[in-house]
């Protein structure tokens, strides 16, 4: 009895178009051939029909740029299909390096003086002061072991979960993600304590005691087991 041929391309229709799920274990050449054969079937040949968006899911297959171009050309050979995105579970080296940069903690010991801007791709740990007129900017969180008297902008690419912490919190301006407040609400304290700024449930920047940070942002700890 002849064995049934393995299906290398699965096509699923959605309300927004088509999703192509590609086998990630076979050779790319065989995958491309099967894709072209499937798309040549009558139901996919609509030369003059409305354009249908296509999402390609490559699974655990890393597609080189030229392979992506071949897939797009094969799919869009029929004018009724247009590739919207190609999704893969595998990162390129460039994407991996970018992820490392965005999640690492940059530690710097210095005083940020008036007119100076200190910027980090990930979290920023500053051992020193931010003087009036100085600014610190980070894509992640900002931790200052010193006085914050200037400007601090955490989560500058849009991360509203980021926080700003300082030993002495008297900022000229605070920004977290797209939220801005020159004089954020704060929890009053009778004695001086390290403080942190965050966006509350109402979308406002507030300042509270640093001890509350583990409750405000319980996922901030990156050590195994959350310790």
Helices and strands as residue ranges (DSSP letters): E 9-14, E 17-22, H 28-39, G 42-44, E 52-57, H 65-75, E 81-87, H 93-103, E 105-109, E 117-120, E 123-127, E 135-138, E 142-148, E 151-154, E 164-169, E 173-176, E 179-181, E 185-186, E 195-199, E 205-209, G 210-212, H 213-216, G 218-220, G 224-226
